[in-house]
Amino acid sequence: MTDRTDYEVFEIPDFTLECGLTLRPARVAYKTYGTLNADKSNAIVYPTWYSGRHWENEWLIGPGMGLDPERWFIIVPNMLGNGLSSSPSNTPPPYDRARFPRINVRDNVESQYRLVTEHFGIERLVMVTGWSMGAGQTYQWAVSHPDMVERIVPFCGSSKTSLHNIVFLEGVKAALTADGAYQGGWYTEQPTTGLRAAARVYAGWGFSQAFYWDKLYTQLGFTSLEDFLVGFWEGFFLDERDVNNLLCMLDTWQNGDVGASPGFGGDVAAALVSIRAKALIMPAEKDLYFPPEDERWAAEHVPDAELRVIPGVWGHFAGGGANPDDTAFIDAGIKELLAAPAPDLSAN
C-alpha cells in the first residue's frame, strides 16, 4: 500500500486568496520525484486533480517513462482543499469546515508558483502537465506565467469549465449536501449517505456509454455492474475523502476560467492566445466532461499547440491510469513533447 504520509509541506505565512480572505498560513503539501540538477533546469510540475492526492498521480511517473525521475525533477503539489494541503478538514477555526474560504484555480497556481520559486529557486519549468482539474491548472500556469513554462500537456481537462460540466457538478453537489448528516457543513462524522450518492452520480460520467456496453469494468476486477458501482465508485468516495473538501474543490472546478485571469477581462480566447508554451492538448475521445470538440477550440487559439485525441472508450478515466493503452498513449505524447526544442519564451 502507498505510504500516504510520505510528503512535505511548504507554508506561506499570509496567503491572500482572490476571494479576499487570507489563510494564515496556507499549507501546500507536495512530493517530489527525482533530483533537481545544479542549474535547476529539469523541473516539471504535475498538479493533482479533483479529490486526488499526490500518490494518485504516480501511475504516470517512473523509469523509462516520459516523467522519468532519473532525468527530471517532478513536483506534485496537492490542490488546496484536497485534505493534505490547506483544506476545510485540516484548517483550525475560524476558517475550518464550512467557513473555509473559496479557492480558485489561480489561487492553486499561485501557491504552487510560490513553492517552485521561493522554496526550490526554480525560474523555468520544462513542463507542466495534469489530468482533469490538473489540466485546468496546467492551462492556468501557462497563462499566469508565460515566461516560465516551456511546455504544457493538459489531458482530459479544459481551460474553462463548460456550462454542461457545471450542470454535472450541480448533481454531485446536490447529492453531497442532501444527506441530513451534512448539517450545513458542520458535521462531526462524514455524511456517508451523501458520499455514496455522489459516487452514483459520478459513475454515469467518469466512463463512457461504450465502456458500460462492453462491460469493461470486468477488466478492473469487478464481477458485475453493482460490484463496480459499490467497489469502485463508492469505495473511491469513501477513501478518506471529506465532504467539505469535495465541495471546496467542486467550487474551484466550476469556476475554472483562464479568461478571468488579470488583464483578459473574461476573454478566454485572448488568454489562450497569450500562451507561449509549446502545447500538446490531449482530450479523450469519449470524455463526457471535457469532449474533444471543446479542446479543439482551445487548441485553435494556443499559438503553438497540437490536438491529439486519446482513442478508445474509457472516457474521462482514459487519463486516470486505469487502462494501460491510454497510459501508453499519454506517456508517448509527453515523451515526444519533452524531446522537442524548447520555445523562446522571451518572444511576444
C-alpha positions in Angstrom: 0.0 0.0 0.0 1.2 3.5 -0.8 2.7 5.4 2.1 0.3 8.3 2.5 2.5 10.2 5.0 5.5 10.5 2.7 5.3 14.1 1.6 6.5 17.6 2.6 4.7 20.8 3.4 5.5 24.3 2.2 4.0 27.1 4.3 3.1 30.6 3.1 2.6 32.7 6.2 -0.1 35.0 4.9 -1.7 33.9 1.6 -4.4 36.2 0.4 -6.8 34.5 -2.0 -8.7 36.1 -4.9 -11.9 36.0 -2.8 -10.2 38.5 -0.5 -9.7 36.2 2.5 -6.3 35.2 3.9 -5.0 31.8 5.0 -2.6 32.2 7.9 -0.7 30.1 6.9 -1.5 28.4 3.6 0.0 24.9 3.5 0.9 23.3 0.2 1.6 19.6 0.6 3.8 18.2 -2.1 6.0 15.3 -3.1 9.0 15.3 -5.4 10.4 12.6 -7.6 14.0 12.7 -8.9 16.7 15.2 -8.2 16.9 18.9 -9.1 20.0 19.4 -11.2 22.7 22.0 -10.4 21.3 24.7 -12.8 17.7 23.9 -11.8 16.7 23.3 -15.4 15.0 19.9 -15.2 11.8 20.7 -13.2 8.3 19.6 -14.1 5.1 20.4 -12.2 2.3 17.8 -12.2 -0.7 19.0 -10.1 -3.3 16.8 -8.6 -7.0 16.6 -9.7 -10.5 16.7 -8.2 -10.1 14.8 -4.9 -6.8 13.3 -6.0 -3.7 13.1 -3.7 -0.1 13.0 -4.9 0.2 9.2 -4.8 -2.7 9.0 -7.2 -0.5 10.8 -9.8 2.3 8.2 -9.6 0.9 6.0 -12.4 2.5 8.4 -14.9 5.9 8.6 -13.2 8.6 6.0 -13.5 11.9 4.9 -15.0 11.7 4.8 -18.8 8.5 6.9 -18.9 8.2 10.5 -20.1 8.1 11.6 -16.4 11.3 9.7 -15.6 12.6 10.6 -12.1 16.1 9.6 -13.2 16.1 12.5 -15.6 13.5 15.0 -14.4 12.7 16.6 -11.1 8.9 16.2 -10.8 7.0 18.2 -8.3 3.5 17.0 -7.5 1.7 19.7 -5.5 -1.6 18.8 -3.8 -4.5 21.1 -4.6 -5.8 23.4 -1.9 -8.9 21.7 -0.5 -7.8 18.1 -1.1 -7.2 17.2 2.5 -3.4 17.4 2.5 -2.8 21.0 1.5 -4.9 23.6 3.4 -8.5 22.4 3.4 -11.8 22.6 5.3 -10.9 19.4 7.1 -7.5 20.5 8.4 -7.7 24.2 8.9 -8.3 25.5 12.5 -11.1 27.9 13.4 -12.3 30.4 12.3 -11.7 29.1 8.8 -12.5 25.5 9.5 -15.1 23.3 7.8 -18.0 25.3 6.3 -16.1 28.6 6.9 -13.1 27.6 4.7 -12.6 30.3 2.0 -13.4 29.9 -1.7 -10.4 28.7 -3.7 -10.0 29.2 -7.4 -7.6 27.7 -9.9 -5.3 30.8 -9.9 -5.0 30.5 -6.1 -3.7 27.0 -6.6 -1.3 28.0 -9.3 0.0 31.0 -7.2 0.6 28.8 -4.2 2.5 26.3 -6.5 4.4 29.2 -8.0 5.5 30.3 -4.6 6.6 26.7 -3.8 8.6 26.4 -7.0 10.3 29.8 -6.9 10.7 30.5 -3.2 11.4 27.0 -1.8 13.3 25.5 -4.8 14.6 28.6 -6.5 13.4 27.4 -9.9 13.0 30.1 -12.6 12.0 27.9 -15.6 9.8 24.9 -15.9 10.4 22.3 -18.6 6.8 21.2 -18.5 3.5 21.5 -16.6 1.1 18.6 -17.1 -2.0 17.3 -15.5 -5.3 15.3 -15.7 -8.8 16.8 -15.3 -8.5 19.6 -12.8 -4.8 19.2 -13.1 -5.2 20.1 -16.8 -7.1 23.2 -15.8 -4.1 24.2 -13.6 -1.8 23.4 -16.4 -3.5 25.9 -18.7 -3.6 28.4 -15.9 0.2 28.0 -15.3 0.9 28.8 -18.9 -1.4 31.9 -18.8 -0.2 33.2 -15.5 3.5 32.6 -16.1 4.1 32.6 -19.8 7.7 33.5 -19.4 8.4 30.5 -17.2 6.5 27.5 -18.7 8.2 25.9 -21.7 5.7 23.1 -22.5 2.3 22.0 -21.4 0.4 18.8 -21.7 -3.2 19.2 -20.4 -5.1 15.9 -20.8 -8.8 15.3 -20.2 -9.4 18.8 -18.9 -10.2 22.3 -20.0 -9.1 26.0 -19.8 -12.7 27.0 -18.9 -15.3 24.8 -17.3 -18.2 24.4 -19.7 -21.9 25.0 -18.8 -22.6 21.3 -19.3 -19.8 20.4 -16.9 -21.2 22.9 -14.3 -24.6 21.2 -14.6 -23.0 17.8 -13.9 -21.2 19.2 -10.8 -24.5 20.6 -9.6 -25.7 17.0 -9.4 -22.7 16.0 -7.3 -23.2 19.0 -5.0 -26.8 18.2 -4.5 -26.0 14.5 -3.6 -23.4 15.6 -1.1 -25.5 18.2 0.6 -28.8 16.4 0.7 -27.6 14.0 3.4 -29.2 15.1 6.7 -25.9 14.4 8.4 -24.3 17.2 6.4 -25.7 19.9 8.7 -24.6 22.8 6.6 -21.0 21.6 6.7 -20.8 21.4 10.5 -20.9 17.7 10.7 -18.7 15.7 13.2 -18.9 12.4 11.2 -18.7 12.1 7.5 -22.1 12.1 5.7 -21.6 8.8 4.1 -25.0 8.6 2.6 -24.2 11.7 0.6 -20.8 10.4 -0.4 -22.3 7.1 -1.7 -25.0 9.1 -3.6 -22.3 11.3 -5.1 -20.5 8.2 -6.2 -23.6 7.0 -8.1 -23.9 10.4 -9.8 -20.2 10.3 -10.8 -20.5 6.7 -12.1 -22.6 7.7 -15.1 -20.0 10.3 -16.2 -16.5 9.1 -15.4 -16.7 6.3 -18.0 -18.4 6.3 -21.4 -21.6 4.6 -22.6 -19.5 2.2 -24.7 -17.4 1.3 -21.6 -20.5 0.1 -19.9 -21.9 -1.5 -23.1 -18.7 -3.6 -23.3 -18.7 -4.3 -19.5 -15.1 -3.2 -19.4 -15.4 -2.9 -15.6 -14.6 -6.6 -15.6 -11.1 -5.6 -16.7 -10.7 -3.8 -13.4 -11.6 -6.9 -11.5 -15.3 -6.2 -10.8 -17.8 -9.1 -11.4 -21.0 -7.1 -12.1 -22.3 -3.6 -12.6 -23.4 -3.3 -9.0 -20.0 -4.6 -7.8 -18.4 -1.9 -9.9 -20.7 0.8 -8.5 -20.0 -0.2 -4.9 -16.5 -1.5 -5.1 -15.0 1.1 -7.4 -17.2 4.2 -7.1 -18.4 4.1 -3.6 -15.0 2.9 -2.5 -13.4 5.8 -4.3 -15.5 8.4 -2.5 -15.2 6.7 0.9 -11.4 6.6 0.7 -10.6 9.3 3.3 -12.4 11.9 1.2 -14.2 14.6 3.2 -17.5 16.2 2.1 -16.4 19.8 2.8 -13.2 19.2 0.9 -15.1 17.8 -2.1 -17.4 20.8 -2.1 -14.4 23.2 -1.9 -12.7 21.6 -4.9 -16.0 21.4 -6.7 -16.4 25.1 -6.5 -12.9 25.6 -7.7 -13.7 23.3 -10.7 -17.0 25.1 -11.5 -15.2 28.4 -11.6 -12.2 27.4 -13.7 -11.6 30.0 -16.3 -8.3 31.3 -17.7 -10.2 34.2 -19.2 -10.8 35.5 -15.6 -7.0 36.0 -15.2 -6.0 39.6 -14.6 -5.7 41.5 -17.9 -8.0 39.5 -20.0 -11.4 40.8 -18.9 -13.1 37.4 -19.2 -11.8 36.7 -22.7 -10.8 33.0 -22.8 -9.6 33.2 -26.4 -7.3 36.1 -25.6 -5.9 34.3 -22.5 -5.2 31.2 -24.7 -3.5 33.3 -27.4 -1.1 34.7 -24.7 0.3 31.2 -24.0 4.0 31.0 -25.2 4.5 27.3 -24.1 4.6 24.6 -26.7 1.4 22.7 -26.1 0.1 19.1 -26.6 -3.6 19.1 -25.7 -4.9 15.6 -25.2 -8.7 15.1 -24.7 -10.2 11.6 -24.6 -12.4 10.5 -27.4 -15.5 9.8 -25.3 -14.9 12.0 -22.3 -18.3 13.2 -21.1 -16.8 16.1 -19.0 -14.3 17.5 -21.5 -15.3 16.4 -25.0 -12.7 16.7 -27.8 -14.6 19.4 -29.6 -14.2 21.7 -26.6 -10.5 21.2 -26.6 -10.2 21.5 -30.3 -11.5 25.1 -29.9 -8.8 25.7 -27.2 -6.1 24.3 -29.4 -7.0 26.6 -32.2 -6.3 29.6 -30.0 -3.0 28.5 -28.4 -0.3 29.7 -30.8 1.9 26.6 -30.7 -0.5 23.7 -30.0 -1.3 20.3 -31.3 -4.6 18.5 -30.5 -4.1 14.7 -30.1 -7.2 12.8 -29.1 -6.8 9.7 -26.9 -8.7 7.0 -28.7 -10.9 4.4 -27.0 -14.0 4.1 -24.8 -12.7 4.7 -21.3 -14.0 8.3 -21.3 -12.6 10.6 -18.7 -10.8 7.9 -17.0 -8.6 7.4 -20.0 -6.5 9.9 -18.0 -6.7 8.1 -14.7 -4.1 5.4 -15.2 -6.7 2.6 -15.2 -6.2 1.4 -18.8 -2.6 0.6 -20.0 -3.3 1.5 -23.6 -4.4 5.0 -22.6 -1.4 5.4 -20.3 1.0 4.4 -23.1 -0.7 6.9 -25.4 -0.4 9.8 -22.9 3.2 8.8 -22.0 4.2 8.8 -25.6 2.9 12.3 -26.1 4.8 13.5 -23.1 8.0 11.9 -24.3 7.6 13.5 -27.7 7.0 17.0 -26.4 9.9 16.7 -23.9 12.1 15.8 -26.9 11.0 18.8 -28.9 13.1 22.0 -28.8 12.0 24.5 -26.1 10.3 27.6 -27.4 11.7 31.1 -27.0 9.7 32.4 -24.1 11.1 35.9 -24.5 9.2 36.4 -27.7 6.0 38.4 -27.6 
